[in-house]
């Protein structure tokens, strides 16, 4: 169990904020040597940005001089940190030398920035033809929207997710977490791993073009959204889905539960648990199509039953009947849930400046393999902690050359 799938893969990480660092976090968990490269003048924008955590707890202001950004402590785990000014001639030349020893370069610059810096794929592939180069942008490297600046909110709006989220008739609503960033990071990691597999088979590197908008749209468009109008459906369906009924969140005596019946067999079992076998004689209630068109009537039946019981009672009864159900947990509840604890899905963060464990957690690597390890073995590094080591090994610089770059403020 000692080896990891991407052992010996070297990734030069030029990304910032969330989508790109999410991709390289997954690559690090799979064993890649991920080298974060930041501008020595500005550093990683999340390293010292709120919310902070330090020895005195969390806050929107730094309480001590060793407080660090929670986002950095999560997203930089398992990575190395180096600084290099790519806008300088010396910095660019040093980076090009590093590319010769790398397997992957990933960036999430705006379209055209890599060209202006002289580090585009067309330039780098001349140095290293087997290089996998991933560009992660809001809307992709082609098309009329390619130059638009985008954050998660704009992408969710642009590809339609905000128009279908929330209750019917309510204001456009984004999801509770920045899904377009997170999803694009997953797709970028997948694209890089696929390109590495192609490289291992053929020796050829290639350009991987990842659009946050494309990735998000590819998932939400599994729903027949282009048919909703003809089906007489609101685009905002709340918690419902267009194929199952009942399928919703229901208020209980002490909280909320979600219940879903995907088949008539599920529905029959639920009716039995609720003591409403009388409805099995109702041809309308036993028709999936009728239930979908009359969700309110179905929800009224389930709501009346659920409101009289506690969440735990409902979960236990429906689990025994093998009907999909879950309590609506808060994040605090999730962190205490024995399933998450058993799977080790949350781990305390380590602050490299204070050298102590923080009262904040990050998600553990989500995939479990039978023969190989996958984990974030090291906490987030001190910013720039690996600069000298990385430049000596990947750029073949000696101590005097590294010191000269430091004096010139290139690193």
Secondary structure, DSSP 8 states (H G I E B T S, - for coil): ---BTTTT-EEEE---TTHHHHHHHHHHHTT-EEEEEE-TTT--TTTT-SSEEETTEEESS-SSTT-EEHHHHHHTTT-EEEE--TTSHHHHHHHHHHHTT-SEEEE---TTHHHHHT--HHHHHHH-TT-EEEEEESS-SSSTTTT----HHHHHHHTTHHHHSSSTTS-----SS-HHHHHHHHHHHHHHHHHHHHHHHHS--EEEEEEHHHHHHHHHTTS-GGGHHHHT--S--TT--SS-SSEEEEE-SSSEEEEE--SHHHHHHHHHHHT-GGGGG-TTTT-HHHHHHTHHHHHHHHHHHHTTS-HHHHHHHHHHTT--EEE---HHHHHH-HHHHHHT-EEEEEETTTTEEEEEEEE------SSSB----S----TTTTHHHHHHHHS---HHHHHHHHHTT--
